[in-house]
Amino acid sequence: MQILPAIDIKNGRAVRLFKGDFAQETVVNASPLAQAEIFAAAGIKYLHVVDLDGALDGRATSAPIIEEIVTQTGLKIEVGGGIRTLEQISDYLAKGVDRVIIGSMAVKNPDFVKAALAQFGADKIVVGIDAKKGLVATEGWLETSDLDYITLALEMEKIGVRLFVYTDVDRDGTLTGPNFEHYEKLQAALTRAAVIASGGIAQLSDLTKLADIGVAGTIVGKAYYNGNVSLDELKTLSDL
């Protein structure tokens, strides 16, 4: 199982949110680059980076910071937040980003996902599904659609998506444990695509249980920043 420490960027700083609430942020490092260098020095190979400002602005607001992380650390990075155009995806990939996450546009314009897959390939495009009580949230989690997470995942899998990041927004940043039931249902429903789990990780046992469920990776944020899970533990798990 791939372990991906999270760096969420807001106002040029690395922050953590509580249940996706932009008003409830905690700065974990004034420099996202410095935080990325900590992960790189510990032997972590892959980062999950979210441009929170971009998610609100609908553009790649934090792209210069993300490019700096790529060039300075050599880490593999997947990036989400504010992806609205094929040009943004192309720019990120040209800057060395490994995977780009499409979120809101998967709900609002499935043809955009088709075009991205056709142009860049399924290994470079991830669909991020964020849900509140099972219904897909969009626009930086500020809006909730009437589409449930499994229906969207199956629609996206049908058009060629092979990797999802699934987040239960109500668990994100809470340290209450992941929504294991949702991951089990999603794993059972999909036939070809893989899932990266995100949201609610509280302790090491949560990671091992997700591995048992069969997810391809897990994003770890607050559990690391609060000290519940150490860098050594993350590294050990990522090596398995």
N, C-alpha and C positions, 0 to 999 in steps of 0.2 A: 504493500500500500504506500502510495506516495504521500509524504507529509509536506504541506505547503504553509509555512508561517505567513501570516497576513500583515500587510502594511497598508493601512487606509490613510489616504492623504487628504487633508483639509486645511486650507489656508497655508499651504507649504509645510505643514507639520504632520507627523505620524500620530494618528488619534485612534481611539476606540469609541464606538457608540454603544448605547444601550437600546436594544430592540430597534435599531435603525433610526433612532430619534436624533436628528441633527442638533437638537437643543441639549442633549445629554451626552456630551463628548468629554473624553479624558485624553489629554496629550500624553503619549507614551514616549515620544522622543521628538525634540524640536527639529531634528534633521532626519527625514526619511532615508537619506543616503547613509547616515551614520548607523541607523538601525539595520539597514540591509547589509552593511559591512560586518555588523555583529553576527548576523546569520551566516554570512559567507565564511567568516573566521571559524565558526563552529562546525563547518563542513556540510551545512545545508545546501542543497542543490537547486531548489525550486522555490520561488516566491509567488504569492498571490497578492497582487497590488490593485487597489481600488482607488480611482480618482473620484472622491466624493463630490468635490466641486464640479467636476465634469458631469456627474450624474444629475446634478441640479441644473447646470448650464446647458447641457446637451451638446457639449464639445469637449475636446481633449485639453482641458484647462491645465492639468498637471503634467502634460507631456514632456516639458523640459526636465523636470525632476526625475521622471521615469527613465528618460534617455540617459541621464547621468548615472542612475543606479545600474543600468545595463552596462554602460561603458566602464564604470569604475569597479564593479564587482565581478563581472563575468557570469553572474547567476542567470539561470533560466527564469523567465518571468511570464506569468499570464496576467493580463491587464483587463479590467472592466471599469465601467463608469462613463456614461456619456457617449457611447459608440453609436453614432447616427448615420455615418456615411462610409462608403467603401474607401474613400480617400483617407479617412482617419485610420482604418484598418491597415491600409497600404503603408501609411506613414509609420505606424507603430512597428509593423513587421520589418520595414526598411531600417528602423533604428535598432533592431536586434531583439525586439520582443518576440517571444516564442509562440504564445497563443493569445488571441484576443477574444474577450467574452462579450457576446451580444445579449442584452437583457430586454429592456422595454420594447425594442424593435421586433423581437421575436413574436410578441403579442400583437403589436400594432401593424406590422408589415412583414408577414412571413416570406414574401417574395424577396425581401432584403437579405434574409438568411440564405435563401436559395442562391442569390447572386454572389454572396460572400463565399459560399461553399464552392461555387463554380470557379470563382476567380482565384481563391487562395487555398482551397483544399480542406478536407475535414480534419486534418491534423493540426490546422492553425486556427480553426473556428470552434469556440465553445459557446453553448447557449446557457446563460445563467437564468435559473428559475427561482424566484424569490416568492414565497407564499405566506399569507396570513390566514390562519385557519383553513389551509388547503387551497385558498384562492390566490391566483397570481397577482403580485404587487408590481407596479411599474413606477417610472419617473422618480427614481431615488426612494422607492417604497412609500411615496406620498399618495399614490393612487392604488386602488384595488379593483381588479377586473372581476368578471363573473365566470372566468375560466379556471377550472381546477388544474392542479399541477401535473397530474398524470395525463390528462387529455392533451395538454400542451406538449408534454414530453413525447407522447406517441406521435403527435402531428409532426414534431420536429425530427424525430427519428425516421419517419417515413420519407422526409425530403433529403435525408442524408447526414443529419447531425449524429456524431459518434461520441460526443463527450458533453456531459452536463455538469454544471455546478448547481446543487440544490440547497437552498437556505430556507429554513423555517424562521421567518423574521421574528416571531414571538419568542424564539429561543436565543436569538443572536445577542451576544454580549451579556447574557444573563448568568452563565455558569450553572445552569440548571440541568444540563445534559441534553444531548441531541434528541430529535424526534425519531427514535429508532423505528417506530411503526411506519412512518412515511418512507424511510429508506428501504425497508423491507418490501413495501408495496411497490415502490418505484423499481427496485431491482427485479421484482417478479414480473412487472409489466413490460419492461424493455427486453428486446430480443437481441439487439446488436450493440447498442450504445452503452457506454460506461458512465458512472456517476462519481463525482467528487462531493463529499459531504461538507457542509458548512453550517455553523451556528450551534451554540450551546455547549460546546466541549468544555467539560469541567475538570476532568482528571484522566489519568493514563488509561484506566479501565474503559472509558468511553471510546478511546481510540482502538483498543483491542476488540471491543464489541463491534465497532463499525467494520473492522477488518474481517471479522467472522461473517458479517452480513454480506460482504463481498464488494464493498465500494472500492473504486480504483484509487481514491485518494481522500485525504481529509485536510481541510483548512483549519489552522489553529491560530486564534487571536488572543482573546482575553485570558484564556487558561495559561498561556505563556507569559503574558505581560503581568499577570497577577502572581506569578510564581507557582501556580498549581502544577504545571508541567515544565520540566527543565529542558534546556537546549540539548543536553546529553541524551535525555529520554527521546526527544524528537528525532535526533540524529540516529539513535539506535533503531527506532521504529522504521525510519525511512530507509534503512539499510536492509531491512528484512525482505 
